[in-house]
């Protein structure tokens, strides 16, 4: 995208401290559930909302003698995600056991990739505003299993465990500490979500926990980040604290704001930041300690003996690359350069893959700017008002395209088109047939229009004198003619006739 559109980087967010200015440094570990019907190492379903413990295979439940078998489709989805993030694909990767005890982890370990991930370094371009973007480097993407879910609010004396999520494939996308503010952090997660939804590798449903983030936050003095960039020395960035399991863009911003101010208050009081894991409480709007680094589990990683190193062929990777869909940045550039849209409108239309697909159907063979205007202003405006999406829109792309065709042919005016849109929204039907059956066709007969103009002018001599003295008042006559013709008169013809007769 940067090859076609000119961008500048945003200024780092400076938090005004009590004694000095501070800058934020943020890195994220985003856990994205792989869009797959089966789990990473078993054939159990990944469907959401099933009865507890109904989607559990023997290997998920860690039954004795059960061995994991890699799901090739999940591997392909990880590779596709890496390609979408312009990342290096590692032809050889390996799985490790991350050992820790928790009731919703039956094996007593998680199968992950610590030492040899499937995807290496990449990047994401995060749009902050028209003409303003941030480049965030990706350090790695690795595959791992999800754990189950512990439920603590069903009984006052005991907890319950649902293993339906156990073994579901996750991609952990680890960024460099390149993010410099709460808004950027949220925009980065939103961009990852957008890219993966275009690719079809993750549905991005944060409410269901299919996309969540661990947020690492530290504060440093202005200029320290630049010294880190020059030297690669992380000590310039200050001590970081990790906020776990964030599943809301709004909460990510709020948690970062609170955590930054908490750390600044400690430092300006002469204290020291302890590296720790924290949780965000949205009700209180604050983070709280979960565990300190000193108390953190020793995960004792070692290669998983049940799984051979994962070796993939370059030809297989090339096949996945050849089947890649057009990504949002590329689509946005095309909308700007080929369809003549503004960067803002192109950004709105490409934000969600369903919206982009709908717009392209409307714009096919039609004026791109006019199609964008109708989709954004009329359709999206009404959908937002009704709490709907394009997927359940009462007006289809074909119907909206039909309205635009009728305007282009001169059969209806813009005002009539809005009336027609309302009919389509509430009743449905074919736009052209509705216009014909209900007599909504625009009057283009100059003789009939001129007659209406003459009648309005003859009936309003005082207004004529005012309009001759002030030509801007001619608009009143145009409005009266359109009103008299039920909005069916061609507005351009009315304007021309009124201007000629009043002069």
GIHU-V487871 format. One line per field, one symbol per residue. ss: DSSP state (H for helix, E for strand, - for the rest). phi: phi as a letter, one per 20 degrees, with the letter a starting at -180 (. if undefined). A space follows every 50 residues. Layout:
ss->???
phi->???
//
This chain:
ss->-------E-----EEE----EEEEEEEEEEEEE----E------E----- ---------------------HHHHHHHHHHHHH----E--EE--EEEE- --------EEEE------E--EEEEEEEE--EEEEEEEEEEEEEE---EE E--------EEE------EEEEEEE---E--HHHHHHHHHHHHHHHHHH- ----------EEEEEEEEEE---HHHHHHHH--HHHH---EEEEEE--HH HHHHHHHHHHHHHHHHHH-------EEEEEE----EEEEEEEHHH----- -EE------EE--HHHHHHHHH-----HHHHHHHHHH-----HHHHHHHH --HHHHHHHHHHH----HHHHHHHHHHHHHHHHHHH---HHH----HHHH HHHHHHHHH----HHHHHHHHHHHHHH---HHHHHHH-----E--HHHHH HHHHHHHHH-HHHHHHHHH-HHHHHHHHHHHHHH----E-HHHHHHHHHH HH-
phi->.ffddeccfffffdefefdbecdeccccdeddfffbfcffcbeffdgenf ggmedcegffemfgnedfcfegfffffffffgffdldfeefccbdcedea ebgecgfnbdebceecffcefbbcedfeagncbcedeeeaccebeeeece dddebfdbddcdegegnffddeddeffdedagfffffffffggffffffm ebfmfffenfbbcddecbcbfgnfffffffdmefffeneecddelecbff fgffffgfffffffffffenecfefbdcdddffembecfdaeffeffefl fbgffecfgedcefffffffffefffegfffffffffedmfffffffffe gcfffffffffffgmcfffffffffffefffffffemdcffcffdeffff fffffffffnfcefffffffgffffedmoegffffffdmeffedffffff ffffffffecfffffffffcgffffffgffffffemmeffgfffgfffff ffe
//
